[in-house]
Amino acid sequence: MGTHGSMLLGNNELLPLRYDDIRIEHLHAWLAAGYDPREAAEFLSVYGSSLTSDNVSPDVKIRLTSNITAALLAASLRYTRRSTPESDLHAVLSDFEAVQLAVVAAESSRDAFAAQYRRSIHWTAAHATAPAPPPAAMVAEGGGGGTSWTALAAALPCAVALVVLVMIGGLAVIRWKRRQHAARHAVLGAPPGEGPQTTICVTDIADSTFLWEILPAAVMDSALRTHHTIIREAALAFEGYESSTEGDSFILAFKTSVDAAAFCLRVQQVMAWIKGADAVRRASPPVQASATMPEQG
């Protein structure tokens, strides 16, 4: 790998794994591997600066790391999605663990994966040499050279327990936020109740039948998609409730007459400035002065 041969680890879609491989002093090795001199020098300079930044947070440099990233993203989306049943939430971590175990199983052995992972985090045997002298009691009980393994055996459960606690705490926070969001969404998305301020607004495209007869279907389809998007975005902005639609007509309910009027003004403003509607405007007959005001009830 690297300056001793190919510049990339075999069967790895990622970049070089060692900092020595991207030092500008080793540009000659990249040139010998067939890379363009200017592009290689620029790459080494930019990527080297990125790696030495205090804010760098690289992905795990192992084979199939993209599987782990994709599984983590899928687990996050699945857990926070409001439509996911409560009974399915416990399976999120187990499914994610299955992906990790599959990545390990893809190697020839656990030892091969362990060696690859140690290399990815720059762990070497030097980190385990010359351990501190153990307490006398430990020497008397364990004897021999098993001190480092004893310490590792004691440390691993603590580390695993800490990770589990952090994950449980994080999942608890996510679940709490999810319930808070659901409650808030239920209030905001609820239809207006019966009362003097509740206002019904009915929209309609003037002379739409005439426009369908003289304009190509593709033009009208595009115009309708734009129209529906504008209506729904404006309704959302003023907490409108979409009761029903019939053709190009919307029946909407608002909590106050002010919200309904503001919705109508927003739609008219956006419609006047929307791009790509010139063909519809040119074909439309003059607008009659008979506008239906929002009905208050």
C-alpha positions, -999 to 999 in steps of 0.1 A, spaced: 0 0 0 10 36 -3 45 47 -11 56 11 -13 33 2 -42 -2 10 -52 -15 42 -36 -47 27 -24 -56 -3 -2 -69 -32 -23 -107 -35 -26 -111 -2 -7 -131 27 -22 -116 51 2 -85 73 2 -50 63 15 -50 52 51 -16 66 63 -6 102 66 28 94 51 10 86 18 -3 122 14 28 141 24 41 163 -4 75 148 0 61 116 -14 47 132 -46 72 112 -66 55 80 -56 22 93 -69 38 103 -102 54 69 -105 19 54 -101 7 74 -131 -10 103 -115 -10 138 -132 17 160 -115 -4 191 -111 -35 173 -99 -15 150 -75 3 180 -60 -30 199 -55 -47 168 -40 -18 162 -15 -18 199 -5 -56 202 1 -62 167 16 -32 170 38 -44 204 52 -78 188 58 -64 159 77 -43 181 100 -73 204 108 -85 204 144 -120 199 132 -114 167 111 -137 139 118 -129 111 93 -151 81 87 -140 47 98 -113 36 72 -123 -1 68 -138 -21 40 -176 -18 37 -176 13 59 -203 27 36 -226 -1 48 -222 10 84 -228 46 75 -259 37 55 -272 14 83 -267 41 109 -286 67 88 -314 42 82 -316 34 119 -318 71 128 -345 78 102 -365 47 112 -363 55 149 -373 91 146 -400 86 119 -435 92 135 -451 64 115 -428 37 130 -448 16 155 -436 15 191 -433 -23 188 -407 -19 160 -384 5 179 -366 -22 199 -354 -38 166 -335 -7 154 -304 -14 174 -305 -52 167 -307 -46 130 -279 -21 131 -258 -46 151 -265 -73 124 -250 -50 97 -218 -45 118 -215 -83 123 -219 -88 86 -190 -64 79 -168 -84 103 -179 -117 87 -170 -104 53 -133 -106 62 -114 -139 61 -114 -141 99 -120 -120 130 -83 -115 134 -81 -101 99 -108 -77 106 -92 -67 139 -59 -60 122 -77 -38 96 -96 -19 123 -64 -14 144 -47 0 113 -76 23 106 -73 39 141 -35 40 139 -32 14 168 1 -4 169 17 -30 192 38 -2 206 7 10 225 7 -22 245 44 -26 252 61 -18 286 29 -18 307 31 -2 341 42 -26 369 10 -42 384 2 -41 421 18 -68 442 -16 -84 448 -23 -87 411 11 -103 405 5 -128 433 -29 -137 419 -23 -137 382 14 -141 378 31 -143 345 26 -118 316 -12 -116 315 -13 -81 330 -23 -63 298 -50 -88 290 -63 -86 326 -65 -48 323 -81 -52 289 -107 -76 303 -115 -52 331 -116 -21 308 -137 -36 281 -169 -41 302 -166 -6 315 -162 8 280 -191 -12 267 -213 -2 297 -205 34 291 -213 31 254 -246 14 262 -255 41 288 -248 68 262 -268 51 236 -297 45 260 -296 81 271 -295 93 235 -324 70 225 -344 83 255 -338 119 244 -348 111 208 -380 93 220 -389 122 243 -383 147 214 -403 125 191 -433 125 215 -431 162 220 -430 168 183 -459 145 177 -480 163 204 -471 197 189 -478 185 154 -512 172 165 -522 206 178 -509 225 148 -523 201 123 -557 198 138 -586 213 119 -602 245 132 -631 239 155 -666 254 153 -666 290 162 -671 326 150 -635 329 138 -634 297 118 -632 307 81 -638 285 50 -620 294 18 -628 278 -16 -603 283 -44 -609 277 -81 -590 284 -114 -610 307 -136 -619 293 -170 -598 261 -165 -621 242 -188 -614 267 -216 -576 265 -209 -576 227 -211 -592 230 -246 -566 254 -261 -534 246 -243 -513 214 -246 -519 188 -219 -482 190 -208 -485 228 -202 -516 224 -181 -502 195 -161 -471 215 -153 -493 246 -144 -516 225 -121 -486 210 -103 -472 245 -97 -507 257 -86 -512 229 -61 -477 234 -46 -484 272 -42 -518 265 -26 -505 240 -1 -474 259 9 -494 291 15 -520 271 35 -492 256 56 -478 291 63 -511 303 77 -521 270 95 -548 262 70 -565 228 70 -571 212 36 -606 197 39 -609 184 4 -601 190 -33 -622 186 -64 -604 190 -97 -583 222 -94 -605 235 -65 -594 234 -29 -617 237 2 -596 250 31 -604 259 67 -586 286 87 -587 294 124 -593 331 118 -605 353 89 -572 372 91 -554 339 83 -577 332 54 -573 367 39 -535 365 43 -535 331 26 -555 345 -4 -531 375 -7 -500 352 -5 -514 329 -33 -522 359 -55 -487 374 -50 -469 341 -57 -491 334 -88 -483 368 -102 -445 363 -100 -442 326 -108 -420 318 -137 -430 296 -166 -467 306 -165 -466 329 -195 -484 305 -218 -513 302 -194 -515 339 -188 -516 347 -225 -544 322 -231 -565 333 -202 -595 355 -209 -599 388 -190 -607 381 -153 -642 391 -143 -648 413 -113 -667 386 -94 -644 372 -67 -659 350 -40 -649 363 -5 -640 338 22 -670 325 40 -669 330 78 -686 305 101 
